[in-house]
Amino acid sequence: MTDVKLKIIDRDGVLHEIDAPTDMNMNLMEVVRSYELAPEGTIGICGGMAMCASCQCYIKSNHELPEMSDDEEAMLSEAFNVKDNSRLGCQLHISEDMDGLEVELAPEEA
């Protein structure tokens, strides 16, 4: 399998069902950007270094995801609109285990 199905709810509450490649070493933030599910310059501002939380999302499905790194945990501890199911999209690399994953993009920080 080279693609997985993802369900992403954008910041306007619109559900997008998309295909994401597992063979390109992309992360969730890059997928959101490539499908233009967030306005240019509002997601992945730090380039995927876990330094800005602009790609924060809420995991809506019960998928087993990799543990949070110390950097991700530290960034989320300082971010706005954080919930128990918050993750940074830049830290979630697309894999076959993510087939059917449902996420909602966190509101943009003002």
C-alpha positions, 0 to 999 in steps of 0.5 A: 500500500502506498496511500492511506485515507485520512479525514481532516477537518479544516479550521472552517469545520469542513471535512476533507477525505484525502489520500496521503502517500506512505512512501514519500516520508511526508508528515501530516503538516506537509499533507495539509499544506499540499492539499491547501487545507489551511491558508498559506502561511498559517500552518507549518510556519517553523518548517516542521521543527516542532517550534511553533505549534501552527500545525497543532491538530486534534486526533479524533480517531483511536489510532495508535500513534508514535509517542510524543518527543520531548520537543513536541511535548514542550511546544504543546505545553506553551501553545494555545487551544491545547487539548488532551488529544493535541498533537503537532502534525509535523511530528506525525509521519504518514504510515500505513498504520494511519489508514482511516485517521481522523484529525481536526486542525486546531484554531489558528493562534491569534 
